[in-house]
Amino acid sequence: MTGLRARLLTLTLTGLPVLVAAPIALSPAPASAADSAIDAFKAKHEAVVKQVKAGASDAEIQAKVDGLLDYDWLATAALGGPKNYAKVCGEHCDEFEDLLTRLIRENYLRMIRKAEKHPVEYLGQVEGRNGIYKVSTRIKVEKNGREQTVTVDYVMHQTSGGWKVRDIITDDVSLARTYSYEFNKIAKKEGIEGIISKLQGKLAKLEAKG
């Protein structure tokens, strides 16, 4: 991926938390934009699920995931927005974005694999400001031998590549805000080098788990 210089799913550095949340109340939204948002998410998400179930190659699955998640926006938001991004990551922007992209992608795929035996339940969508839509889903996952229900909201916005997910919310906890909070604390003490080191460590742990 190219580095960010002027642009702006709930995961933490340890991975996507598996939390139980109650379904949110949904209000009706205009058919045109709202339907295209949820339809786009469903089509792209189901394409990833299909590839995973079919045992597709890593490259094929990665291409599908990358067509759904807006890593650029998440990376910029994680460092405090466009005004702060370059100041924080400096000469390490490309390395930071690459590591964060890999972490988000891997955790998203692990969530899908946990729920592989269960279909996604699409609860609907709500309209936010400035053309943003939140698509709500519910899945069942196996964890520690027990089945759990997880409600996951995907915040969608339009990009040059169509509708993409710019945030993932689990139990009202935002991925973008969680990253921003955690990275800000690390940056104050250790700078971008500390953030990169933390990301490398988390990726190494995921790879060790297989």
C-alpha positions in Angstrom: 0.0 0.0 0.0 1.2 3.6 -0.6 1.9 5.8 2.4 -0.5 8.4 3.6 0.3 12.1 3.5 -3.1 13.8 3.4 -5.9 11.3 3.9 -7.8 9.9 6.5 -13.6 -3.5 12.7 -13.7 -3.5 17.6 -10.1 -4.7 17.4 -7.4 -4.0 20.0 -3.7 -4.7 19.6 -4.4 -8.1 20.9 -7.0 -8.8 18.3 -10.8 -8.3 17.8 -12.5 -8.6 21.2 -15.3 -11.2 21.3 -17.9 -9.3 23.1 -21.7 -9.8 23.4 -23.8 -6.8 22.6 -27.5 -6.2 22.3 -29.0 -5.4 18.9 -29.3 -1.7 18.3 -32.6 0.1 17.3 -32.6 0.9 13.6 -34.3 3.8 12.0 -35.3 3.8 8.3 -32.9 5.4 5.8 -33.4 6.5 2.2 -33.4 3.5 -0.1 -30.8 4.6 -2.6 -27.7 5.3 -0.6 -28.6 3.1 2.4 -29.3 0.0 0.3 -26.1 0.5 -1.7 -24.1 0.6 1.5 -25.5 -2.5 3.0 -25.7 -4.3 -0.3 -22.0 -3.4 -1.0 -20.9 -4.7 2.4 -22.9 -7.9 2.1 -21.5 -8.6 -1.3 -17.9 -8.0 -0.3 -18.1 -9.7 3.0 -19.8 -12.8 1.6 -17.1 -12.9 -1.1 -14.4 -13.1 1.6 -16.4 -15.8 3.5 -16.8 -17.8 0.3 -13.1 -17.7 -0.4 -12.2 -18.8 3.1 -14.6 -21.7 3.0 -13.3 -22.7 -0.4 -9.7 -22.8 0.9 -8.6 -20.1 -1.6 -5.0 -19.0 -1.6 -3.8 -16.2 0.7 -3.4 -13.9 -2.2 -7.0 -14.4 -3.4 -8.4 -13.9 0.1 -6.3 -10.9 0.7 -7.5 -9.2 -2.4 -11.1 -9.6 -1.3 -10.5 -8.3 2.1 -8.5 -5.3 0.8 -11.5 -4.4 -1.4 -13.6 -4.1 1.7 -11.5 -2.4 4.4 -10.2 1.1 4.2 -6.8 0.7 5.8 -5.7 4.2 4.7 -8.5 5.9 6.7 -7.9 3.7 9.7 -4.1 4.3 9.7 -4.6 8.1 9.6 -7.3 8.1 12.2 -5.1 5.9 14.5 -2.5 8.6 14.6 -4.9 11.5 15.3 -6.1 12.5 11.8 -4.6 14.1 8.7 -3.1 17.0 10.6 -1.1 14.8 13.0 -0.4 11.7 10.8 2.8 12.8 9.2 4.1 14.5 12.4 3.7 11.3 14.3 5.0 8.7 11.8 7.6 10.9 10.0 9.9 8.7 7.8 8.1 5.6 9.1 4.7 6.2 7.7 4.8 3.4 5.1 6.2 0.9 7.6 3.5 1.8 10.1 0.7 1.5 7.6 1.9 -1.8 6.3 2.1 -3.3 9.8 -1.3 -1.9 10.8 -2.8 -3.2 7.6 -1.5 -6.7 8.1 -2.8 -6.7 11.7 -6.3 -5.5 10.8 -6.5 -7.9 7.9 -5.4 -10.9 9.9 -7.8 -10.2 12.8 -10.7 -9.7 10.4 -10.0 -13.1 8.8 -9.6 -14.8 12.1 -13.1 -13.5 13.1 -14.5 -14.9 9.9 -12.9 -18.3 10.5 -14.3 -18.4 14.0 -17.8 -17.9 12.6 -17.2 -20.1 9.5 -19.9 -22.6 10.4 -22.5 -19.9 11.0 -24.1 -17.5 8.5 -24.0 -13.8 9.2 -27.2 -12.2 10.3 -27.7 -8.8 8.8 -29.6 -6.6 11.2 -29.9 -3.5 9.0 -28.3 -0.1 8.7 -28.6 3.4 10.1 -27.6 6.6 8.4 -25.0 8.9 10.0 -23.7 12.3 8.9 -21.9 13.2 5.7 -23.0 10.1 3.8 -21.8 7.6 6.5 -23.8 4.4 7.1 -23.5 1.9 9.9 -24.2 -1.7 8.9 -25.1 -3.9 11.8 -24.5 -7.7 11.8 -24.7 -10.5 14.3 -22.6 -13.7 14.2 -22.0 -16.8 16.3 -18.5 -17.9 17.1 -16.8 -20.8 18.9 -14.5 -19.7 21.7 -13.1 -22.1 24.3 -15.5 -24.7 23.2 -18.5 -22.5 23.7 -20.8 -20.8 21.2 -21.1 -17.0 21.6 -23.2 -14.4 19.8 -21.3 -11.3 18.7 -22.9 -8.1 17.3 -20.5 -6.2 15.0 -21.2 -2.9 13.3 -19.3 -1.8 10.2 -19.1 2.0 9.5 -19.2 2.4 5.7 -18.2 5.4 3.5 -17.7 6.0 -0.2 -14.2 6.0 -1.6 -12.7 6.0 -5.1 -13.0 2.2 -4.9 -16.6 2.2 -3.9 -18.1 1.6 -0.4 -15.5 0.6 2.2 -15.4 -0.1 5.9 -13.7 2.7 7.8 -14.4 1.5 11.3 -15.5 -1.7 13.1 -17.5 -1.4 16.4 -18.0 -4.2 18.9 -20.1 -3.5 22.0 -20.0 0.2 21.3 -16.2 0.2 21.2 -14.7 1.8 18.0 -11.7 0.3 16.4 -10.5 3.7 15.1 -10.8 5.3 18.6 -9.2 2.4 20.3 -6.2 2.6 18.1 -6.0 6.3 18.5 -6.1 6.1 22.3 -3.5 3.3 22.5 -1.1 4.7 19.9 -1.3 8.2 21.4 -0.1 6.8 24.8 2.8 4.9 23.2 3.8 7.8 20.9 4.2 10.2 23.9 6.6 7.8 25.6 8.4 6.0 22.8 7.5 7.8 19.5 6.6 6.0 16.3 9.4 3.4 17.0 7.4 2.2 20.0 4.2 1.9 18.0 6.0 -0.1 15.3 7.6 -2.3 17.9 4.3 -3.0 19.5 2.7 -3.8 16.1 5.5 -6.2 15.2 5.1 -8.0 18.5 1.4 -8.5 18.0 1.9 -9.8 14.5 4.5 -12.2 15.7 2.1 -13.6 18.3 -0.6 -14.1 15.7 1.8 -15.9 13.4 2.9 -18.1 16.3 -0.7 -19.1 16.9 -1.0 -20.1 13.3 
